[in-house]
Amino acid sequence: MQQTLSQKILARAAGRAHADIGDLLWAKVDVLMSNDPCMPGVAGIFKREFGAAAKVWDAGRFVMIPDHFIYTADPLANRNVRLMREFAAEQGIRHFYDVGTPGYRGVCHVALAEGGHDRPGEVLLGTDSHTVTAGAFGTFAIGVGNTDAAFALGTGTLPLKVPDTIRVELHGRMPPAVMAKDVILEVIGRLGVAGATYMALEFGGEAVDAMTVEERMTLCNMVVECGAKNGIMAPNAATLDYLRARTDVGFDALEPDRGAAYARVLEIDVGALRPRVARPHAPDNVEDADRLGDVRLDRAYIGSCTGGKLEDFVAAARVLRGRQVAVPTFAVPATKEVLHGVITTRIDGESVYEILTGAGVSLSSEPSCAACCGGPADTFGRVDAPQAVISTTNRNFVGRMGHKQARIYLASPYTVAASAIAGRIADARPYFEGSAA
């Protein structure tokens, strides 16, 4: 029987040749990740259920990454990181990317990729909904709660129901000023915030095959915003090259079977897409950027696991080069590696760092989730007044970036940069007039 990519991976994880939609399988966990908002809770449940002296199932497969609320004076946030350090020392955790150390990376979903932890054909769990980002590598990656994470931490297994799959076929060639963020906003707009509840979104088509690793990560990152269990795609050559440079752990890249049965097939011609914006207060409240030119802005923000990767900053710099922002604009690289790339990557002889700061962007040198999820009052770039902000982040729910009355618009780095210059939501296509499609 023909299987989707998610079916294949879950069947393998359960030691079976085949998995039917709806089957509840005991899946072997290849990688488990937890970060600072959840790790103290995970550790507490683990010790309560398995015993104070219990050891984790595999100290080499549990990855710990503080990233959400780390550059703050808040005592409770600091306590979470201290508890992570204590647990890592007790258990001999080999992959603890501790803040303030040479090994620190940054935002967990990008750090997992950089550390070579996102591998094809594997099951990866994380105590954060955007763990689905790893699906860009052909990984069955999902977010789980603290109790499920604690169980996996003690046993290396977790019961998982095999999801049905929506196949998203992306055809054509991406036009100038359109990025993967615009594509996933289009998908979410078509499906709605609950349109893929407990389903996999499996991406394919020539447009996906042509995408870079980071753009593929953007696609998978936001599938949870339409209720999906996971996002996934077969790795392309660029993805395999990226992985081989970052891990010596063997992996087996799988592909969906031809003729696999899908709940639905969504066909999108990316060549016909325009820059898209999600209006407050839902990611599926999507409109073309050029229809929102009357929306005045107070701030612009570039960052997060969705929009804080190197390619995101390069894209913003292409629009901002030689221009000035009209509203306070904040930028927070997702990881130290991204920050290094911002400093060293050049556009016509000028570094991305020089372009951004020269345009008036306030660029943080400390990677973290920062203002994406609000957090303590001293979180970088947090909105503390009812303002309108356009952001490369993934959620625009009420209160998401700090203030309950803030109006958050989600867009690609191109659109955010163009809007920062205009002081209102702006279409970035005029900046690319004359570019080849």
C-alpha positions as CSV (number, residue, x, y, z in Angstrom):
1,M,0.0,0.0,0.0
2,Q,1.3,3.5,-0.9
3,Q,2.2,5.8,2.0
4,T,2.7,9.5,2.6
5,L,6.0,10.7,4.0
6,S,4.6,11.0,7.6
7,Q,3.2,7.5,7.4
8,K,6.5,6.1,6.3
9,I,8.5,7.7,9.1
10,L,6.0,6.7,11.8
11,A,5.8,3.1,10.6
12,R,9.6,2.9,10.7
13,A,9.6,4.4,14.2
14,A,7.2,1.7,15.3
15,G,9.1,-1.1,13.7
16,R,6.4,-1.7,11.1
17,A,6.4,-1.9,7.3
18,H,3.2,0.1,7.1
19,A,1.1,2.5,9.1
20,D,-2.6,3.3,8.4
21,I,-4.1,6.7,8.9
22,G,-5.5,6.9,12.5
23,D,-3.3,4.1,13.8
24,L,-2.0,4.7,17.3
25,L,1.7,3.6,17.3
26,W,4.4,3.4,19.9
27,A,7.0,5.4,18.2
28,K,10.7,5.4,19.0
29,V,11.9,9.0,19.6
30,D,15.1,9.9,17.8
31,V,15.6,13.4,19.2
32,L,13.8,15.3,22.1
33,M,14.3,19.0,22.6
34,S,13.2,21.3,25.4
35,N,13.7,25.0,26.1
36,D,13.5,27.4,29.0
37,P,9.7,28.0,29.2
38,C,9.0,24.3,29.5
39,M,12.1,22.4,30.7
40,P,11.6,23.0,34.5
41,G,8.1,21.5,34.2
42,V,9.4,18.6,32.1
43,A,12.1,17.9,34.7
44,G,9.7,18.0,37.5
45,I,7.3,15.6,35.9
46,F,10.2,13.3,34.9
47,K,11.5,13.1,38.5
48,R,8.0,12.7,40.0
49,E,7.1,9.8,37.7
50,F,10.5,8.0,37.2
51,G,12.2,8.9,40.5
52,A,14.5,11.5,41.8
53,A,17.6,9.4,40.8
54,A,16.2,8.4,37.4
55,K,18.3,8.9,34.3
56,V,17.1,10.0,30.9
57,W,16.7,7.4,28.2
58,D,19.6,8.8,26.1
59,A,21.8,11.7,27.2
60,G,23.0,12.2,23.6
61,R,19.5,12.5,22.1
62,F,18.1,15.1,24.5
63,V,18.8,18.6,23.3
64,M,18.4,21.6,25.8
65,I,18.2,25.1,24.5
66,P,17.4,28.2,26.5
67,D,16.1,30.8,24.1
68,H,12.8,32.5,25.0
69,F,13.4,34.7,28.0
70,I,17.1,34.7,28.5
71,Y,18.3,38.3,28.2
72,T,16.2,39.7,31.0
73,A,16.6,40.6,34.7
74,D,13.3,38.7,35.4
75,P,14.1,36.4,38.4
76,L,11.6,33.7,37.3
77,A,13.0,33.5,33.8
78,N,16.5,33.4,35.2
79,R,15.5,30.6,37.6
80,N,14.3,28.5,34.6
81,V,17.7,28.7,33.0
82,R,19.4,27.8,36.3
83,L,17.2,24.7,36.6
84,M,18.2,23.7,33.1
85,R,21.9,23.9,34.0
86,E,21.3,21.8,37.1
87,F,19.5,19.1,35.2
88,A,22.0,19.1,32.4
89,A,24.8,18.6,35.0
90,E,22.9,15.8,36.8
91,Q,22.2,13.9,33.7
92,G,25.3,14.5,31.7
93,I,23.4,16.0,28.8
94,R,25.7,16.3,25.8
95,H,23.8,18.9,23.8
96,F,23.0,21.7,26.2
97,Y,23.5,25.0,24.4
98,D,23.7,27.2,27.4
99,V,23.3,31.0,27.1
100,G,26.5,32.9,28.0
101,T,28.8,30.1,26.9
102,P,30.8,29.6,23.6
103,G,28.4,26.8,22.7
104,Y,25.3,28.9,22.8
105,R,23.4,29.1,19.6
106,G,20.0,30.9,19.9
107,V,16.4,30.2,19.0
108,C,15.8,26.4,19.3
109,H,14.3,25.7,16.0
110,V,17.1,27.3,14.0
111,A,19.7,26.0,16.5
112,L,18.5,22.4,16.0
113,A,19.1,22.7,12.3
114,E,22.5,24.3,12.7
115,G,23.5,21.6,15.2
116,G,22.6,18.8,12.8
117,H,19.8,17.5,14.9
118,D,17.1,17.7,12.2
119,R,17.6,14.5,10.2
120,P,15.5,12.9,7.5
121,G,13.4,9.8,8.4
122,E,13.6,10.5,12.2
123,V,11.0,11.4,14.8
124,L,11.8,14.7,16.6
125,L,9.8,16.0,19.6
126,G,10.1,19.5,21.1
127,T,8.3,21.4,23.9
128,D,7.4,24.2,21.5
129,S,4.8,24.2,18.8
130,H,7.2,25.5,16.1
131,T,9.3,22.3,16.4
132,V,7.5,21.5,13.2
133,T,10.2,23.7,11.5
134,A,12.4,20.5,11.3
135,G,10.0,19.0,8.8
136,A,12.0,20.9,6.2
137,F,14.6,18.2,6.6
138,G,12.3,15.3,6.0
139,T,11.8,14.8,9.8
140,F,8.5,14.0,11.5
141,A,8.8,16.8,13.9
142,I,6.0,17.9,16.3
143,G,5.5,20.0,19.4
144,V,4.4,18.2,22.6
145,G,3.4,19.2,26.1
146,N,5.5,18.8,29.2
147,T,3.9,15.5,30.3
148,D,4.5,13.8,26.9
149,A,8.0,15.2,26.9
150,A,8.7,13.8,30.4
151,F,7.4,10.4,29.3
152,A,9.6,10.4,26.2
153,L,12.6,11.6,28.3
154,G,12.3,8.5,30.5
155,T,11.4,5.9,27.9
156,G,12.5,7.1,24.5
157,T,9.1,6.4,23.1
158,L,5.7,8.0,22.8
159,P,2.3,6.9,21.5
160,L,1.5,8.9,18.3
161,K,-1.6,8.8,16.1
162,V,-0.8,8.6,12.4
163,P,-2.2,11.8,10.8
164,D,-4.0,12.2,7.5
165,T,-2.1,14.4,5.1
166,I,-2.9,17.4,2.9
167,R,-0.5,17.5,0.0
168,V,0.5,21.1,-1.0
169,E,1.8,21.3,-4.5
170,L,3.8,24.5,-5.3
171,H,4.2,25.0,-9.0
172,G,6.0,27.7,-10.9
173,R,8.8,30.1,-10.2
174,M,8.8,32.6,-7.3
175,P,8.5,36.1,-8.5
176,P,10.5,39.0,-7.2
177,A,9.4,40.4,-3.8
178,V,7.7,37.1,-2.9
179,M,9.2,34.7,-0.3
180,A,8.3,31.5,1.4
181,K,6.5,33.6,4.1
182,D,4.1,34.8,1.5
183,V,3.5,31.3,0.3
184,I,2.7,29.9,3.8
185,L,0.4,32.9,4.5
186,E,-1.4,32.0,1.3
187,V,-1.7,28.4,2.4
188,I,-3.0,29.4,5.9
189,G,-5.4,31.9,4.3
190,R,-6.9,29.2,2.1
191,L,-7.1,26.5,4.8
192,G,-8.1,28.7,7.8
193,V,-6.6,28.5,11.3
194,A,-8.3,25.1,11.9
195,G,-8.3,23.8,8.4
196,A,-5.6,21.2,8.9
197,T,-6.2,20.2,12.5
198,Y,-4.2,17.1,13.4
199,M,-3.1,16.6,9.8
200,A,0.2,16.7,8.1
201,L,1.0,19.3,5.4
202,E,3.3,17.6,2.9
203,F,4.9,20.1,0.6
204,G,6.1,19.2,-3.0
205,G,6.4,20.5,-6.5
206,E,9.0,22.2,-8.5
207,A,8.8,25.4,-6.4
208,V,9.6,23.5,-3.2
209,D,12.5,21.6,-5.0
210,A,14.0,24.9,-6.0
211,M,13.8,26.5,-2.5
212,T,16.8,27.1,-0.2
213,V,17.0,25.3,3.1
214,E,16.0,28.4,5.1
215,E,13.0,29.1,2.9
216,R,11.8,25.5,3.3
217,M,12.1,26.0,7.0
218,T,9.9,29.0,6.8
219,L,7.2,26.9,5.1
220,C,7.2,24.2,7.7
221,N,7.5,26.6,10.6
222,M,4.0,28.0,10.2
223,V,1.9,24.9,9.5
224,V,0.7,24.9,13.1
225,E,-1.0,28.2,12.4
226,C,-3.6,26.3,10.4
227,G,-3.8,23.5,13.1
228,A,-1.5,21.0,11.4
229,K,0.2,18.3,13.4
230,N,3.4,18.6,11.3
231,G,4.8,20.0,8.1
232,I,7.1,17.9,6.0
233,M,8.9,17.6,2.7
234,A,11.4,15.3,1.1
235,P,14.8,16.8,1.4
236,N,16.3,18.3,-1.8
237,A,20.0,18.3,-2.7
238,A,20.7,21.6,-0.9
239,T,19.2,20.2,2.3
240,L,21.3,17.1,2.1
241,D,24.4,19.1,1.6
242,Y,23.5,21.3,4.6
243,L,23.1,18.3,6.8
244,R,26.2,16.5,5.7
245,A,28.2,19.5,6.7
246,R,26.7,19.5,10.2
247,T,26.4,16.0,11.3
248,D,28.2,12.7,11.1
249,V,25.1,10.8,12.3
250,G,23.8,8.5,9.5
251,F,20.3,9.1,8.1
252,D,18.0,7.8,5.4
253,A,16.1,10.3,3.4
254,L,12.7,9.1,2.6
255,E,10.1,10.2,-0.1
256,P,6.4,9.7,-0.2
257,D,5.2,6.9,-2.4
258,R,3.7,7.8,-5.8
259,G,0.0,7.2,-5.6
260,A,-0.1,7.8,-1.8
261,A,-3.7,8.7,-0.7
262,Y,-4.2,12.3,0.5
263,A,-7.1,13.9,2.3
264,R,-6.8,16.8,-0.1
265,V,-4.4,18.2,-2.6
266,L,-3.9,22.0,-2.6
267,E,-2.4,23.3,-5.9
268,I,-0.7,26.8,-5.8
269,D,1.0,28.6,-8.7
270,V,3.6,30.6,-6.8
271,G,4.3,32.6,-9.9
272,A,0.9,34.3,-9.5
273,L,1.4,35.2,-5.8
274,R,1.7,38.8,-4.6
275,P,3.2,39.9,-1.3
276,R,0.8,38.9,1.5
277,V,0.1,40.2,4.9
278,A,-1.8,38.6,7.8
279,R,-3.9,41.2,9.6
280,P,-4.8,41.2,13.3
281,H,-5.6,39.0,15.1
282,A,-5.2,35.7,13.2
283,P,-2.7,34.3,10.8
284,D,-5.4,33.4,8.3
285,N,-6.7,37.0,8.1
286,V,-4.7,37.4,4.9
287,E,-4.7,40.2,2.4
288,D,-2.5,41.5,-0.4
289,A,0.1,44.0,0.9
290,D,-0.9,46.6,-1.8
291,R,-4.4,46.7,-0.5
292,L,-3.3,47.8,3.0
293,G,-1.4,51.0,2.1
294,D,-3.6,53.0,4.4
295,V,-2.4,51.1,7.5
296,R,0.0,53.4,9.4
297,L,2.7,51.6,11.5
298,D,4.4,52.5,14.7
299,R,7.1,49.8,14.6
300,A,8.7,47.1,12.4
301,Y,10.3,43.9,13.6
302,I,12.6,41.4,11.9
303,G,13.4,38.2,13.8
304,S,12.2,34.9,15.3
305,C,12.5,31.3,14.2
306,T,10.3,32.2,11.2
307,G,11.9,35.4,10.1
308,G,15.3,35.7,11.8
309,K,17.4,33.5,9.6
310,L,20.3,34.8,7.5
311,E,18.3,34.9,4.3
312,D,15.6,36.9,6.0
313,F,18.1,39.6,6.9
314,V,19.7,39.5,3.5
315,A,16.2,40.0,2.0
316,A,15.5,43.0,4.2
317,A,18.9,44.5,3.4
318,R,18.2,44.3,-0.3
319,V,15.2,46.6,0.2
320,L,16.8,48.8,2.9
321,R,20.1,49.4,1.2
322,G,20.6,53.2,0.7
323,R,17.4,54.1,2.4
324,Q,16.1,55.0,5.9
325,V,13.4,53.5,8.0
326,A,10.5,55.9,9.0
327,V,9.5,54.0,12.1
328,P,11.5,52.4,14.9
329,T,12.7,49.1,13.4
330,F,14.1,46.2,15.5
331,A,16.1,43.2,14.3
332,V,17.1,40.1,16.3
333,P,19.1,37.3,14.6
334,A,17.8,33.9,15.5
335,T,21.3,32.5,16.4
336,K,24.9,33.4,16.8
337,E,25.6,31.8,13.4
338,V,23.0,34.1,11.8
339,L,24.6,37.1,13.5
340,H,28.0,36.1,12.1
341,G,26.4,35.8,8.7
342,V,24.8,39.3,9.0
343,I,28.2,40.7,9.7
344,T,30.2,38.8,7.0
345,T,27.7,38.6,4.2
346,R,28.0,41.4,1.7
347,I,25.8,43.0,-0.9
348,D,27.8,44.9,-3.5
349,G,30.6,45.3,-1.1
350,E,28.6,46.4,1.9
351,S,27.8,44.0,4.7
352,V,24.2,43.2,5.7
353,Y,25.1,44.6,9.2
354,E,26.2,47.9,7.7
355,I,23.2,48.2,5.5
356,L,20.7,47.5,8.3
357,T,22.3,49.7,10.9
358,G,22.9,52.4,8.2
359,A,19.2,52.4,7.5
360,G,18.5,53.1,11.1
361,V,17.6,49.5,12.2
362,S,18.3,48.7,15.9
363,L,20.1,45.4,15.5
364,S,20.6,43.2,18.5
365,S,23.8,41.4,19.1
366,E,22.1,38.8,21.4
367,P,20.1,36.2,19.5
368,S,16.9,35.0,21.2
369,C,13.1,34.8,20.7
370,A,13.0,38.4,22.1
371,A,9.8,40.3,21.3
372,C,8.2,37.5,19.2
373,C,6.4,36.1,22.3
374,G,6.3,39.2,24.5
375,G,7.9,38.1,27.8
376,P,9.3,40.3,30.6
377,A,9.1,44.0,30.4
378,D,12.8,44.4,29.4
379,T,12.5,42.0,26.4
380,F,14.2,43.5,23.4
381,G,11.8,45.5,21.2
382,R,8.7,44.5,23.2
383,V,5.6,46.6,22.4
384,D,4.5,48.2,25.7
385,A,1.8,50.4,24.2
386,P,-1.1,49.8,21.9
387,Q,0.8,50.2,18.6
388,A,0.7,48.8,15.1
389,V,3.7,46.7,14.3
390,I,4.6,44.7,11.1
391,S,6.7,41.7,11.9
392,T,8.4,38.7,10.3
393,T,7.2,36.5,13.2
394,N,4.6,33.7,13.1
395,R,1.7,34.8,15.3
396,N,-0.4,37.9,15.6
397,F,-2.7,36.8,18.4
398,V,-4.0,39.3,21.0
399,G,-1.1,40.1,23.4
400,R,1.5,38.1,21.5
401,M,4.1,40.8,21.4
402,G,3.4,42.2,24.8
403,H,0.5,44.6,24.8
404,K,-3.1,43.2,24.6
405,Q,-4.2,46.1,22.3
406,A,-1.3,46.0,19.9
407,R,-2.1,45.4,16.3
408,I,0.3,42.9,14.8
409,Y,0.7,42.4,11.0
410,L,2.7,39.4,9.7
411,A,4.7,39.6,6.5
412,S,7.9,38.6,4.7
413,P,11.2,40.4,5.3
414,Y,10.8,42.1,2.0
415,T,7.4,43.5,3.0
416,V,8.5,44.4,6.5
417,A,11.5,46.3,5.1
418,A,9.4,48.2,2.5
419,S,6.8,49.0,5.2
420,A,9.5,50.3,7.6
421,I,10.7,52.7,5.0
422,A,7.2,53.9,4.2
423,G,5.9,54.1,7.8
424,R,2.8,52.2,6.5
425,I,2.2,48.8,5.0
426,A,3.9,48.8,1.6
427,D,4.2,46.4,-1.3
428,A,7.9,45.6,-1.9
429,R,7.5,44.9,-5.6
430,P,8.5,48.5,-6.7
431,Y,11.9,47.8,-5.3
432,F,12.4,44.9,-7.7
433,E,11.1,46.5,-10.9
434,G,13.2,45.3,-13.8
435,S,14.3,42.1,-11.9
436,A,13.9,38.8,-13.7
437,A,11.0,36.8,-12.6
